[in-house]
Amino acid sequence: MRHPVPAAISFSLALMGVGSATRLTDRLATAHEDLLNDRREILSSLSDPFGVPAAARVVLEDPSARFRSEAAWKRNVVATVFWVGEQPTENNPTPNNKSAWDQNWQENFGGYDDPNSRDGYLPKGFTPLLNPFYVALPYNDIGKDYRHRPEAAQVIPWFWERYQGEGISVCKGRWLAIHHEGRICYAQWEDVGPFETDHYQYVFGNEDARQNRNQGAGLDVSPAVRDFLGMSGKGVVEWKFVEEHEVPRGPWNSSAFRPGATPGEPPLPKR
């Protein structure tokens, strides 16, 4: 037989339950606040105590600004003539049977690019396998360790567009426009010089070429470039980098020496 619980006792038990629940809620709230405070102290640099990053933002850049310096003409540059297969001299201490980026340059070119025996814009006796309109500039983006120089990614405007891995130059093959006495020739960057190999402040910046034994020459041009521009052994030119799609039809993009390329005008007739 169950005895009824007095009302006073039931009320006391109910109050105890409510009090326990209230104390538990208070403890949970206190613990949660302590956790938040702890996270805020640890992650004080973040607005969110749980470290959730801010939403991504879209940053718009002016694409023309990046290449503004690239498109500017470098003026009053002394240009000298060099050629594939050239032997060392006092003013050219490095043999040109190989280039900075091609250890078999003369072989891959197809022979000796004789500056004194010409067939139009080509060397006499063979058709080059590579573009005879080539130049050298005094910067090599590949260091002696066969890796890109530390500054290359920062100073070369097109670095990441042309990047294909360590040890592969992003400068080789870049097109230039060269102006001399009213004529403009287009050629590809295929070697490093004259004399310097690290002068990025000139090649990509606003400095003048450094003084050297060739009156401060800042550009070497091939016999084909020399002949197109009507230069002698040395001349003062202007030059700038250009995009490949900006290169007009001409003897520099003839299919005769660029297998698979879009044919341009053929080389000039024999003279």
ROVO-936977 format. One record per atom (N, C-alpha, C, O): x, y, z. Coordinates in steps of 0.1 Angstrom, whole numbers, padded with zeros to 4 digits, always signed. Atoms other than C-alpha are relative to their C-alpha. Example, Ala and Ser with C-alpha at 12.3 -4.5 7.8 and 13.67 -1.06 7.14 Angstrom:
BEGIN
+0009-0012+0000/+0123-0045+0078/+0009+0012+0000/+0019+0012+0007/-0009-0011+0000/+0137-0011+0071/-0008+0011+0008/-0003+0022+0009/
***
This chain:
BEGIN
+0009-0012+0000/+0000+0000+0000/+0009+0012+0000/+0017+0014+0009/-0008-0012+0001/+0015+0033-0011/-0006+0011+0008/-0018+0013+0008/+0004-0011-0008/+0013+0063+0012/+0001+0013-0008/+0012+0014-0014/-0001-0013+0008/+0006+0097-0004/+0011+0009+0006/+0013+0010+0018/-0010-0009-0004/+0035+0121-0003/-0006+0014+0003/-0014+0019-0004/+0006-0013-0004/+0027+0153+0015/+0004+0011-0010/+0014+0010-0016/-0001-0011+0010/+0023+0184-0007/+0013+0008+0003/+0019+0012-0007/-0012-0009-0003/+0051+0203+0011/+0013-0007-0004/+0022+0000-0010/-0012+0008+0005/+0076+0175+0004/+0001+0001-0015/+0012+0003-0020/-0001+0000+0015/+0067+0174-0033/+0004+0013-0005/+0012+0014-0015/-0003-0013+0004/+0070+0211-0036/+0015+0003+0002/+0022+0009-0006/-0014-0002-0003/+0105+0210-0020/+0008-0007-0010/+0019-0002-0015/-0007+0007+0010/+0116+0183-0044/+0000+0007-0013/+0010+0007-0020/+0001-0007+0012/+0104+0203-0073/+0010+0012-0001/+0016+0015-0011/-0010-0011+0000/+0124+0233-0062/+0014-0004-0001/+0022+0003-0007/-0014+0005+0001/+0155+0212-0058/+0003-0003-0015/+0014+0000-0019/-0002+0003+0014/+0151+0200-0094/+0002+0013-0008/+0011+0013-0017/-0001-0013+0007/+0146+0235-0107/+0014+0006+0003/+0020+0012-0006/-0012-0006-0004/+0176+0247-0087/+0012-0007-0007/+0022+0000-0011/-0011+0008+0006/+0198+0219-0101/+0002+0003-0015/+0013+0005-0020/+0000-0004+0014/+0188+0227-0136/+0006+0014-0003/+0013+0016-0012/-0005-0014+0001/+0195+0264-0131/+0015+0000+0002/+0022+0007-0006/-0014+0000-0002/+0229+0257-0117/+0008-0006-0012/+0018-0001-0015/-0007+0006+0011/+0238+0234-0146/+0000+0009-0012/+0010+0010-0019/+0001-0010+0011/+0226+0260-0171/+0010+0011+0002/+0017+0015-0007/-0010-0010-0003/+0247+0286-0154/+0014-0005-0002/+0023+0003-0008/-0013+0005+0002/+0277+0264-0154/+0004-0002-0015/+0015+0001-0019/-0002+0002+0014/+0273+0256-0191/+0003+0014-0007/+0012+0016-0015/-0001-0013+0005/+0269+0293-0199/+0014+0006+0003/+0021+0012-0005/-0013-0004-0004/+0300+0301-0179/+0012-0006-0007/+0021+0000-0012/-0010+0007+0007/+0320+0274-0195/+0001+0004-0015/+0012+0006-0020/+0000-0005+0014/+0310+0286-0230/+0006+0013-0001/+0014+0016-0010/-0006-0014+0000/+0319+0322-0222/+0015-0001+0002/+0023+0006-0004/-0014+0002-0002/+0353+0310-0209/+0007-0005-0012/+0018-0001-0016/-0006+0005+0012/+0359+0291-0241/+0001+0011-0010/+0011+0012-0017/+0000-0011+0009/+0350+0321-0262/+0011+0010+0003/+0019+0014-0005/-0010-0009-0004/+0373+0343-0242/+0014-0006-0003/+0023+0001-0007/-0013+0006+0003/+0401+0318-0245/+0003+0000-0015/+0015+0003-0019/-0003+0000+0015/+0397+0316-0283/+0003+0014-0004/+0011+0016-0013/-0003-0014+0004/+0396+0354-0285/+0014+0004+0003/+0021+0011-0004/-0014-0003-0003/+0429+0356-0267/+0010-0006-0009/+0020+0000-0013/-0010+0007+0008/+0446+0330-0288/-0001+0005-0014/+0010+0007-0021/+0001-0005+0014/+0432+0343-0321/-0004+0015+0000/-0014+0019-0006/+0003-0014-0001/+0432+0380-0312/+0001+0008-0013/-0006+0018-0014/-0002-0008+0013/+0442+0390-0347/-0012-0003-0010/-0013+0003-0020/+0011+0003+0008/+0410+0375-0361/-0013+0005+0006/-0015+0005+0018/+0013-0005-0005/+0375+0389-0359/-0009-0011+0004/-0018-0009+0013/+0008+0011-0003/+0360+0355-0357/+0008-0009+0010/+0019-0014+0006/-0007+0008-0010/+0370+0336-0325/+0003-0014-0004/+0012-0021+0002/-0002+0013+0004/+0368+0303-0343/+0009-0001-0013/+0010-0012-0019/-0010+0000+0011/+0393+0313-0371/-0006-0002-0013/+0002-0006-0022/+0006+0002+0013/+0369+0312-0400/+0005+0012-0009/+0003+0024-0005/-0005-0011+0008/+0386+0333-0428/-0011+0008-0006/-0022+0004-0008/+0010-0009+0006/+0369+0363-0443/-0003-0005-0015/+0004-0012-0021/+0004+0004+0014/+0350+0358-0476/+0010+0006-0010/+0016+0016-0008/-0009-0004+0010/+0371+0360-0507/-0004+0013-0007/-0016+0015-0008/+0004-0012+0007/+0373+0393-0525/+0006+0000-0014/+0017-0006-0017/-0005+0000+0013/+0377+0399-0562/+0008+0013-0002/+0003+0024+0001/-0008-0011+0002/+0406+0422-0571/+0002+0002-0015/+0007-0007-0022/-0001-0003+0014/+0405+0438-0605/+0013+0008-0003/+0017+0017+0004/-0012-0007+0004/+0438+0448-0622/-0001+0005-0014/-0008+0000-0022/+0000-0006+0014/+0445+0469-0652/+0011-0008-0008/+0023-0006-0005/-0010+0008+0007/+0462+0445-0676/+0010+0008-0008/+0021+0003-0010/-0010-0008+0008/+0478+0473-0696/+0011+0005+0009/+0022+0007+0004/-0010-0005-0009/+0497+0485-0665/+0012-0009+0001/+0023-0005+0002/-0011+0010-0002/+0517+0453-0662/+0010+0001-0011/+0022-0002-0009/-0009+0001+0012/+0531+0456-0697/+0004+0014-0005/+0009+0016-0016/-0003-0013+0005/+0535+0494-0698/+0014+0002-0003/+0018+0008-0013/-0014-0001+0002/+0572+0493-0694/+0005-0008-0011/+0015-0005-0018/-0004+0009+0010/+0575+0464-0717/-0002+0006-0014/+0006+0004-0023/+0003-0006+0013/+0559+0484-0745/+0007+0012-0004/+0006+0018-0015/-0007-0013+0003/+0582+0514-0742/+0013-0003-0008/+0020-0012-0005/-0012+0001+0008/+0610+0519-0767/+0012+0004+0009/+0011+0014+0016/-0012-0004-0006/+0645+0519-0753/+0008+0007-0011/+0011+0001-0022/-0006-0009+0011/+0663+0547-0772/+0015+0001+0002/+0021-0001+0012/-0015-0002+0000/+0699+0554-0782/+0008-0012+0005/+0017-0010+0013/-0007+0012-0004/+0710+0519-0778/+0011-0004-0011/+0007-0005-0022/-0010+0004+0009/+0743+0509-0794/-0002-0015-0003/-0002-0023+0007/+0002+0014+0004/+0738+0476-0813/+0013-0004-0008/+0018+0003-0017/-0011+0006+0008/+0766+0454-0826/-0005-0013-0006/-0016-0018-0003/+0003+0012+0008/+0766+0424-0849/+0007-0013+0006/+0019-0012+0009/-0006+0013-0003/+0771+0388-0838/-0007-0011-0008/-0017-0008-0015/+0006+0010+0008/+0763+0355-0854/+0002-0014+0005/+0012-0017+0013/-0001+0014-0004/+0758+0317-0849/+0013-0005-0006/+0016-0004-0018/-0013+0005+0004/+0793+0301-0850/+0011+0010+0001/+0023+0006-0002/-0010-0010-0002/+0812+0333-0843/+0011-0005+0010/+0008-0010+0020/-0011+0004-0008/+0846+0326-0829/+0004+0011+0010/+0001+0023+0007/-0003-0010-0010/+0860+0344-0798/+0010+0010-0005/+0019+0007-0013/-0009-0011+0003/+0876+0378-0802/+0001+0009+0012/-0005+0006+0022/-0002-0009-0012/+0887+0406-0779/-0014+0006+0004/-0017+0008+0016/+0013-0006-0003/+0853+0422-0782/-0012-0010+0001/-0023-0006+0004/+0010+0010-0002/+0834+0389-0781/+0007-0012+0005/+0010-0022-0002/-0008+0010-0006/+0852+0366-0757/-0007-0014+0001/-0001-0024+0004/+0007+0012-0001/+0825+0339-0759/-0003-0006-0014/-0009+0001-0022/+0004+0006+0013/+0822+0315-0789/-0015-0002-0001/-0021-0005+0009/+0015+0000+0003/+0788+0314-0805/-0004-0013-0007/-0014-0013-0014/+0005+0012+0006/+0787+0278-0816/-0011-0006+0009/-0019-0015+0005/+0011+0003-0009/+0764+0274-0786/-0005+0013+0006/+0002+0023+0007/+0005-0012-0006/+0741+0300-0769/-0003-0003+0015/+0000-0014+0020/+0003+0001-0014/+0731+0306-0733/-0010-0011+0002/-0011-0017+0013/+0012+0009-0002/+0700+0284-0738/+0000-0012-0010/-0009-0021-0009/-0001+0011+0010/+0711+0260-0766/+0014-0005-0002/+0022+0002-0008/-0014+0005+0000/+0743+0239-0762/+0004-0004-0014/+0016-0006-0017/-0003+0005+0014/+0740+0228-0799/-0006+0011-0010/-0012+0007-0020/+0006-0011+0008/+0730+0262-0814/+0004-0001-0014/-0005+0000-0023/-0004+0000+0014/+0751+0260-0845/-0005-0012-0008/-0010-0011-0019/+0006+0012+0007/+0740+0225-0853/-0015+0001-0002/-0020-0002-0013/+0014-0001+0001/+0704+0232-0846/-0004+0011-0010/-0014+0011-0017/+0003-0011+0009/+0706+0264-0867/+0002-0006-0015/-0004-0001-0024/-0002+0007+0013/+0719+0242-0896/+0013+0004-0006/+0016-0001-0017/-0013-0003+0005/+0754+0257-0900/+0005+0013+0005/-0001+0019+0014/-0007-0013-0004/+0776+0288-0898/-0007+0011-0007/-0008+0012-0019/+0007-0011+0005/+0757+0320-0902/+0010+0011-0004/+0011+0022+0002/-0011-0009+0005/+0785+0337-0922/-0005+0014-0002/-0014+0016-0011/+0005-0014+0002/+0780+0375-0919/+0005+0006-0013/+0000+0016-0018/-0006-0006+0012/+0801+0381-0951/-0004-0007-0012/-0001-0003-0023/+0004+0008+0012/+0786+0355-0974/-0015-0002+0001/-0020-0012+0008/+0014+0000-0002/+0749+0361-0978/-0008-0003-0012/-0003-0001-0024/+0009+0003+0010/+0720+0350-0999/-0013+0007+0003/-0022+0000+0010/+0011-0008-0005/+0694+0377-0994/+0003+0002+0015/+0013+0007+0019/-0001-0001-0014/+0688+0377-0957/+0006-0013+0007/+0007-0014+0019/-0004+0013-0005/+0701+0341-0954/+0015-0002-0002/+0021+0005-0011/-0014+0003+0003/+0736+0327-0952/+0001-0008-0013/-0009-0016-0016/-0001+0007+0013/+0748+0314-0985/+0003-0015+0002/+0012-0018+0010/-0003+0014+0000/+0748+0277-0991/-0009-0009+0008/-0009-0021+0006/+0010+0008-0007/+0720+0265-0968/-0011+0008+0005/-0010+0020+0007/+0011-0007-0006/+0686+0274-0955/+0000-0003+0015/-0001-0015+0019/+0000+0002-0015/+0686+0279-0917/-0012-0008+0005/-0023-0006-0001/+0011+0007-0006/+0665+0256-0896/-0007+0008+0011/-0017+0005+0015/+0005-0009-0010/+0660+0284-0871/-0001+0014-0006/+0005+0017-0016/+0002-0014+0004/+0650+0320-0875/+0013+0007-0001/+0020+0009+0010/-0012-0008+0000/+0680+0340-0888/-0001+0014+0005/+0009+0021+0006/+0002-0013-0007/+0665+0371-0873/+0000-0002+0015/-0011-0004+0021/-0001+0003-0014/+0678+0368-0838/+0009+0011+0006/+0016+0018+0000/-0007-0010-0007/+0693+0390-0811/+0005-0006+0013/+0001-0017+0017/-0005+0003-0014/+0711+0389-0777/-0002+0012+0008/+0001+0023+0004/+0002-0010-0010/+0702+0409-0747/+0008-0004+0013/+0009-0016+0016/-0008+0003-0011/+0723+0412-0715/-0007-0005+0013/-0005+0000+0024/+0006+0006-0011/+0702+0391-0692/-0003-0015-0002/-0009-0018-0013/+0004+0015+0001/+0699+0353-0686/-0009-0003+0012/-0004-0001+0024/+0009+0003-0011/+0669+0342-0665/+0004-0013+0007/-0001-0016+0017/-0005+0012-0006/+0687+0309-0658/+0014+0002+0006/+0023+0007-0001/-0013-0002-0007/+0715+0309-0632/+0009-0012-0003/+0006-0021-0010/-0010+0011+0002/+0746+0287-0630/-0005-0013+0006/+0001-0023+0003/+0006+0013-0006/+0726+0262-0609/-0011-0006-0009/-0018-0015-0005/+0010+0005+0009/+0703+0257-0639/-0014+0002+0005/-0024-0005+0001/+0013-0003-0005/+0674+0272-0620/-0002+0015-0003/+0007+0022-0006/+0002-0014+0002/+0657+0306-0625/+0006+0008+0010/+0006+0005+0022/-0006-0009-0009/+0674+0335-0610/-0011+0005+0010/-0022+0005+0007/+0010-0004-0010/+0658+0347-0577/-0009+0011-0004/-0021+0011+0000/+0009-0011+0003/+0645+0379-0592/-0008-0002-0013/-0017+0007-0016/+0006+0002+0013/+0633+0364-0625/-0015+0002+0000/-0021+0009-0008/+0015+0000+0000/+0596+0360-0615/-0005+0014+0003/-0016+0018-0001/+0004-0013-0003/+0595+0396-0602/+0003+0010-0011/-0005+0020-0013/-0004-0010+0010/+0613+0414-0631/-0005-0003-0014/-0006+0007-0022/+0004+0004+0014/+0601+0395-0662/-0015+0001-0001/-0022-0007+0006/+0015-0002+0000/+0566+0407-0670/-0008-0012-0004/-0019-0014+0001/+0007+0011+0005/+0556+0376-0688/+0004-0014+0006/+0001-0024+0001/-0006+0012-0006/+0573+0351-0664/-0010-0011+0001/-0007-0022-0004/+0009+0011-0003/+0543+0331-0653/-0008-0004-0012/-0014-0015-0012/+0007+0004+0012/+0527+0331-0687/+0008-0010-0008/+0002-0018-0015/-0009+0009+0008/+0557+0314-0702/+0007-0011+0008/+0014-0019+0002/-0007+0009-0008/+0569+0294-0673/-0004-0015-0003/-0016-0018-0004/+0002+0014+0003/+0573+0257-0681/+0008-0009+0009/+0009-0021+0007/-0007+0008-0009/+0594+0245-0652/+0014+0006+0002/+0019+0014-0006/-0013-0005-0003/+0628+0251-0636/+0010-0004-0011/+0009-0015-0017/-0010+0002+0010/+0657+0254-0660/-0004+0003-0014/+0004+0001-0024/+0005-0003+0013/+0635+0263-0690/-0001+0015-0001/-0010+0021+0006/+0000-0015+0001/+0641+0299-0701/-0014+0005-0005/-0020-0001-0014/+0012-0007+0004/+0611+0322-0704/+0003+0011-0009/-0006+0018-0015/-0005-0011+0008/+0632+0347-0723/+0003-0005-0015/+0000+0003-0024/-0003+0005+0013/+0643+0325-0752/-0012+0000-0010/-0023-0005-0006/+0010-0001+0010/+0623+0332-0783/-0009+0012+0000/-0018+0014-0008/+0009-0011-0001/+0607+0364-0771/+0003+0010-0012/+0014+0012-0016/-0001-0009+0011/+0600+0389-0799/+0004+0014+0004/-0001+0019+0014/-0003-0015-0002/+0615+0424-0802/-0003+0007-0013/-0002+0001-0024/+0000-0009+0012/+0609+0452-0826/+0013+0009+0001/+0015+0015+0012/-0012-0008+0000/+0641+0471-0836/-0001+0011-0010/-0003+0007-0022/+0001-0011+0009/+0641+0505-0852/+0013+0007-0003/+0021+0009+0007/-0012-0007+0004/+0669+0521-0871/-0002+0008-0013/-0004+0002-0024/+0001-0009+0011/+0668+0551-0894/-0012-0003-0009/-0011-0004-0021/+0012+0001+0007/+0632+0547-0904/-0005-0014-0003/-0016-0016-0009/+0004+0013+0003/+0631+0509-0907/-0002-0008+0013/+0005-0005+0023/+0003+0008-0012/+0616+0484-0881/+0002-0015-0004/-0005-0019-0014/-0002+0014+0002/+0628+0448-0880/-0005-0007+0012/-0005-0002+0023/+0005+0008-0011/+0614+0420-0859/+0009-0012+0002/+0013-0018-0008/-0009+0011-0002/+0636+0394-0843/-0003-0007+0013/-0010-0001+0022/+0002+0007-0013/+0637+0368-0815/+0012+0000+0008/+0024-0001+0004/-0011+0000-0010/+0658+0368-0784/+0005-0015+0002/-0002-0023+0006/-0006+0014+0000/+0681+0337-0787/+0013-0001+0008/+0017-0013+0009/-0012+0001-0007/+0712+0345-0767/+0002+0011+0010/-0007+0020+0010/-0003-0010-0010/+0727+0366-0739/+0012+0008-0003/+0023+0002-0006/-0011-0008+0003/+0750+0395-0743/-0005+0014-0005/-0017+0016-0006/-0014+0001+0000/+0768+0417-0751/+0006+0002+0014/+0002+0011+0022/-0008+0000-0012/+0792+0411-0722/-0008-0004+0013/-0003-0012+0021/+0007+0002-0013/+0766+0412-0693/-0010-0012-0001/-0014-0016-0012/+0010+0010-0001/+0743+0384-0682/-0011+0002+0011/-0020-0006+0012/+0009-0002-0011/+0724+0399-0653/-0006+0014+0001/-0011+0018+0012/+0005-0014-0001/+0714+0434-0662/-0015+0002-0003/-0019+0007-0013/+0014+0000+0002/+0677+0431-0657/-0005+0014+0001/-0016+0018-0004/+0004-0014-0002/+0675+0468-0647/-0001+0007-0013/-0009+0016-0015/+0001-0006+0014/+0682+0477-0683/-0010-0007-0009/-0018-0001-0015/+0008+0007+0009/+0665+0449-0701/-0015+0002+0003/-0023+0003-0006/+0014-0001-0003/+0632+0452-0682/-0003+0013+0007/-0015+0016+0010/+0002-0013-0008/+0637+0486-0664/+0004+0012-0008/+0003+0012-0021/-0003-0013+0006/+0648+0521-0671/+0015+0004-0001/+0018+0015-0005/-0014-0003+0000/+0686+0519-0667/+0005-0001-0015/+0000-0008-0023/-0008+0001+0012/+0710+0524-0696/+0008-0012+0000/+0012-0018+0011/-0010+0011+0000/+0732+0496-0708/+0013+0004+0007/+0017+0016+0006/-0012-0003-0007/+0764+0494-0688/+0011+0002-0011/+0011-0003-0022/-0011-0002+0008/+0796+0506-0703/+0009-0012-0002/+0010-0020+0007/-0008+0012+0003/+0818+0480-0721/+0009+0004-0011/+0010+0015-0016/-0010-0002+0010/+0844+0476-0747/-0006+0004-0014/+0001+0009-0023/+0006-0004+0013/+0819+0482-0775/-0009+0012+0002/-0021+0013-0002/+0006-0013-0001/+0809+0517-0765/-0014-0001+0007/-0023+0006+0004/+0013+0001-0008/+0782+0506-0740/-0011-0007-0008/-0023-0004-0006/+0010+0008+0008/+0765+0482-0765/-0010-0007+0009/-0006-0013+0019/+0010+0006-0008/+0732+0470-0752/-0008-0010-0008/-0018-0015-0003/+0008+0009+0009/+0720+0448-0781/+0010-0006-0010/+0017+0001-0017/-0007+0007+0011/+0736+0422-0804/-0011-0004-0010/-0021-0009-0006/+0010+0004+0010/+0718+0416-0837/+0007-0009-0010/+0019-0008-0012/-0005+0010+0010/+0722+0389-0863/+0003+0007-0014/-0001+0018-0016/-0003-0006+0013/+0735+0395-0899/-0013+0003-0007/-0014+0013-0015/+0012-0003+0006/+0699+0393-0911/-0006+0013+0005/-0012+0020-0003/+0005-0012-0005/+0688+0420-0888/+0008+0012-0005/+0002+0022-0008/-0009-0011+0005/+0718+0441-0897/-0004+0004-0015/-0005+0016-0018/+0003-0003+0014/+0710+0438-0934/-0014+0006-0002/-0015+0015-0011/+0013-0006+0001/+0673+0445-0930/+0000+0015+0004/-0007+0023-0003/+0000-0014-0005/+0680+0477-0911/+0010+0008-0007/+0010+0021-0005/-0009-0008+0007/+0708+0487-0933/+0012+0005+0008/+0018+0016+0006/-0011-0003-0009/+0734+0488-0905/+0013-0004-0006/+0014-0013-0015/-0013+0006+0003/+0771+0484-0909/+0004-0009+0012/-0004-0017+0016/-0003+0009-0011/+0790+0467-0881/-0005+0005+0013/-0005-0003+0023/+0005-0005-0013/+0776+0489-0854/-0010+0012-0003/-0008+0019-0013/+0009-0010+0002/+0747+0513-0851/-0008+0004+0012/-0008-0004+0022/+0008-0004-0011/+0724+0532-0828/-0015-0003-0003/-0020+0001-0014/+0013+0005+0003/+0689+0517-0826/-0009+0003+0012/-0005+0008+0023/+0010+0000-0010/+0657+0517-0806/-0006-0014+0000/-0007-0020-0011/+0006+0013+0000/+0641+0485-0794/-0011-0001+0011/-0010+0006+0021/+0010+0003-0011/+0611+0471-0774/-0004-0014-0002/-0003-0020-0013/+0006+0013+0001/+0595+0438-0766/-0014+0002-0007/-0021+0012-0005/+0013+0000+0006/+0564+0429-0786/-0006-0014+0002/+0001-0024+0004/+0007+0012+0000/+0538+0402-0784/+0001-0007-0013/+0002+0000-0024/-0001+0007+0012/+0539+0375-0810/-0011+0004-0010/-0008+0004-0022/+0011-0004+0009/+0505+0385-0824/+0002+0014-0006/-0005+0018-0016/-0003-0013+0005/+0520+0420-0830/+0010+0000-0011/+0013+0010-0018/-0011+0001+0010/+0547+0407-0853/-0006-0001-0014/-0014-0010-0017/+0006+0001+0013/+0537+0415-0889/+0007-0010-0009/+0018-0016-0006/-0006+0008+0009/+0544+0394-0919/+0013+0006-0005/+0014+0018-0008/-0013-0005+0005/+0580+0396-0931/+0010-0011-0001/+0006-0023+0002/-0010+0010+0002/+0612+0377-0938/+0003-0008+0013/+0009-0019+0013/-0003+0006-0013/+0615+0370-0900/-0010-0011+0003/-0007-0019+0013/+0009+0011-0004/+0585+0346-0900/-0003-0008-0013/-0014-0014-0014/+0002+0008+0012/+0590+0329-0933/+0000-0015+0003/+0007-0020+0012/+0001+0014-0002/+0580+0292-0935/+0012-0007-0004/+0014-0019-0001/-0012+0006+0005/+0613+0285-0952/+0009-0004+0012/+0016-0014+0011/-0009+0003-0011/+0631+0285-0918/-0008-0002+0013/-0001-0003+0024/+0008+0002-0012/+0602+0281-0893/-0010-0011-0003/-0022-0009-0006/+0009+0011+0004/+0587+0246-0899/-0012+0000+0009/-0011+0002+0021/+0012+0001-0007/+0551+0245-0890/-0006+0014+0004/-0017+0015+0008/+0005-0013-0003/+0548+0283-0886/-0009+0005-0011/-0009+0000-0022/+0008-0006+0010/+0523+0304-0904/+0009+0007-0011/+0017+0016-0007/-0009-0006+0010/+0540+0314-0937/-0002+0015-0001/-0013+0020+0000/+0001-0014+0002/+0549+0350-0941/+0007+0003-0014/+0006-0006-0023/-0007-0004+0013/+0568+0368-0969/+0012-0009-0001/+0019-0011+0009/-0012+0008+0001/+0596+0347-0983/+0012+0009+0001/+0011+0021+0000/-0012-0008-0001/+0632+0358-0979/+0002+0008-0013/-0003+0004-0024/-0002-0008+0012/+0643+0385-1003/+0008-0008-0011/+0015-0017-0008/-0007+0006+0010/+0656+0375-1037/+0015+0001+0002/+0020+0009+0009/-0015+0000-0001/+0693+0367-1041/+0005+0013-0005/+0000+0019-0014/-0006-0013+0005/+0715+0397-1045/+0015-0002-0002/+0021+0008-0006/
***
